[in-house]
Structures are given as structure tokens and as C-alpha cells.
Amino acid sequence: MRTWFADPDTRSWTLPSLFSKDDVRLSEDVITRYVEQFTRPGGRVFDPFAGYGTTLVVAERLGRSGEGCEIIKDKADYANSLLAQSRVHHGDVRTLEPAAETFDLILSSPPYMNRVDDEDPLSGYQRPVLSYDAYVAELAEIYRSVSSRLSPAGRLVVQLQNLRTASGVTPLVFDLHAAIGDALVFLGEEITLWEQDSYGYAHGYCLIYQPK
């Protein structure tokens, strides 16, 4: 079984000028790989950090539908303008009402935080954060919570990377996995190779889990 993939960082459309300076999107190739692997046509996908709606746009393109959550209203509104059968809820995923339906796949790339950062990415960078450790603990709790919406055969896939700067390395991948603990069954990781460095590395990780 292959555990690494070369990713050309495919993006099939350009963001409007309002967002052009903040074009942080999960590669459509990565999304396609996991939607096709873990769902069937008609399946349901959830993205707790929906951003510009890329995960759900690709899911719809592949004959699936789903829901997402995005804390920044302009992004949520833009994402909904692209979607036909899916929806991005504006708000904090931590306060989202539990959904009655289950999902076949939860796929996301969360907002990153470096150990030396002083803003909370989980609030849309709108307030100070107590610490990097508090951010990791809260992020792990989000994933533990949303995983309750998975179907028995569902999968949780989290795409993220370690962060290397002049001040040192923040092992975000390893810290988050350790914080998730025994709440989910860890199925392993797959490595994505990029053509250019990002946050000091030319690769990232997709951590794959299933419900207990």
C-alpha cells in the first residue's frame, strides 16, 4: 500500500480579489483522493473548518454532498455561493448544534498555530490565545466531538503539517495526534509531497482515524 503521494496542489478556480491575499486551500487532489477512497456516490462529507468550501465543492463534483462550518462570515457566504446541494454553516464548530444525520467522511485541514504565535486561530484570529498547548487541546476536542457524527464505517482525515521557522520547530502533527489519544482508532498516516516548501517543509501528513 502506498503511503505517500506527490501533490501538484491543484486548484481549479481563482478566488475573488477579496480573498486573493489569503488563498489557503486544501488541494483538490488531496480531497479527491479521500472522497473517492472513503465514500460512494451519494455519500455525505463534513468539513469542520470549511474555509472557502473547497472540500464540499469537490465532493459535489464527485456526486457527494455534505456540510461544513466556517467561523469567518465572508468565507462562509462565498462557500455557499459555490454550492448546490451542500451547506456551510457560519459560526464556531464548537457551538454547532449536533446534526441528526451521520457522515461517511470528515475531512479537513485546521487553521495552524505556531508555538510562538499569540492569536487564536480557532477564533478566526480575533482574540489572544492562552497558549499553544491550549490550542492543541481544544483542536483535539473538536475532532473528538465531530467524530461522533461519523457512520460506523466512516473515516476522519486530518491534513496538517509540522511548522519550521527561525524560532524552531512546532511538531503540530505529532502533538495533535497525541492529544486525540484513545478517542478514535488510528489507521495510520499518509504523506503528501509538495513542489514547494510550506511552513519550512515540502510535505504534510494526512492522519486517518475511524470510530471505536
N, C-alpha and C positions, 0 to 999 in steps of 0.2 A: 504494500500500500504506500502510495506517495504521501509524504508529509511536508512537502514544500512545493510552492508554485511561484512562477515568475508572473508578475502582475504589471501590465503596461499602464495601470491607473486610468482605465477607460472612463471617459465622461462624454456622454452623447449630446449634451446641451450645455450652453453657456448661461451662467447666472445673470440676472439683470444688474445694472450698474449699482443699485442699492447695496448689493451683496458682493460685488466683484473683488473687494479687498479682503474678504473673509471667505474665500472659496475652499472650505474644508469639507470634503465629502468623501464618504466611503466609496471605493472603486466599484463600478458596476460589475466588473469581472468577479470580484470577491462575492458580491451579493448574489450574482447568478449562480456561482458555484454551490453555495449553501442552500439557496432556494430550491434548486434542482435536485440536490442531494437529499434534503430532508423533508420536502413537501411534494405533493402531487398536484396536478391542475385542480383548481377549486379549493386548495388549501388556504390556511389562514396564517398570516405573518404579523408579528408585533415588534415595533421598534420603540423602546422607552426613551431614546434620545434621537428623535426623528430628524432634527435639523431641517434641511431643505426637502425632505421627503424622498430622498433617493432610494432608500430601501423599498418603500412602498410603490414608487413608480416602476422600479424594475420588477417587483413582484406582480404588479398588474400586467406588465408587458408579457410575463410568463404565464398568465392565466390564473394567478392567485389574487387574493385581496387581503386586507388587514387593517390595522390601526397603529397609531403612533402617538407619542406625546412629545411636545416641544415647549420649553419654558419661555422662549422669546417669541412674542406675538407676530412680528413681521415674518419670521421664518415659518411659523405655523400657517399663517394666511397664504404665504406663497406656496407652500407644500400642497395645501388643499386646492389651490388653483390648478395644480397639475394632475390631480387625482379624479378618477371617475367613480370607483367603487369602494375606495378606502377613505379613511379619515384620520387627520392628525388633530388631536386634542391640544388646545393651548392651555398650558399650566405645568405645574410641577408634578412629575410622575409619582412623587411620594404622597400626593394628596388625591391622586386619581381614584375615582370610585371603582371598586372591583367589577370586572366585566363578567357577564353571565356565561359568555361563550369561552371556549378554550382556543389555544393557538397551537399550530403544528411546529412553528419555529419562532423563537425570539432572537432577533439578530440586530446587533447594534455596535457602534463604536462610541464610547462615552467621551465627554469632554475631559481632556487631560489636565493634570496638575503636577507641576514640578515641586520637589520638596521645598524649594526656596520661594515659591510663589506666595502672594499674600491676598489673593482674591479667591472666592469660592466658585469654581466652575459649575457646580450643581445648582447655583442660584442665577445662572446666566452672567456670572462675574459681576453681580450687582452689590455684593456685600463681602466684608472680610471673612476669612475662614480662620477657625481656631488653629488648625494645624493640618499638615499633610496626612498624618495618621488618622485624624477625624474624617477627612475626605475619603480615604480608602475604606474606613469602617462604614461610612454612610453609603458609598457606592456598592460595597458588598451586600449591604442590607437591601438596597434597591433590587439587586439581581436575585437575592433570595426571595424577596416578596413577589416580583413579577413572575418568577418561575412557577408559582402556584397556579398560573394561568396556562401552563403547558398541558397538552394532552398526554396521556400515559406514554405514548411513543414519541413525544415531542423532544425538541432539542433547543438548548440555549447556546448561542455562539456569540462570543465577545471578542471584538477585534481591537487590539491596543498594542502599545509598544513601550519599551523602556526608553528613558529620556536622558540623553547625554548632553551636558552643557559645560561651560568653562568652570562651573562650580562643582561639578561631579556628576555621578550617575544616579538617577532616580529609578529604582527597579520596579516600576509600576506594574508590569505584568506579573511578576513573582509575588509582590505584596498583595495584589488583589486576589490572586488565586489562594494565597494563604488565608486571607480574611474570609473568603467564601466558606472555607472549612468543610464540614461534613454535610452541609445542607443539600448538596447535589452530588451526583455521581460524575466524576471527572473521566471523560473518554479520551483525553489527550489534547495535544496542540498541533496545529499546522502552521508552517512558517510561510509568509508571503514576502517575496523578494521584489524590491522596487528598483527602478532605474536610477533614482537619485536619493541622496540622503534626506531623512526627515527626522528632526529632533536628534541628530547625531548618529543615526543608524540607517542602513539601507534595507532593513527588513522589519517586519512586525509579526505578531502572533495572533492566531485565532484560537481561543480556548473554547473547547467543546464540552458541554455538560448535558446530562439527562436527569429527569426527576428520579427520586428514590422510589 
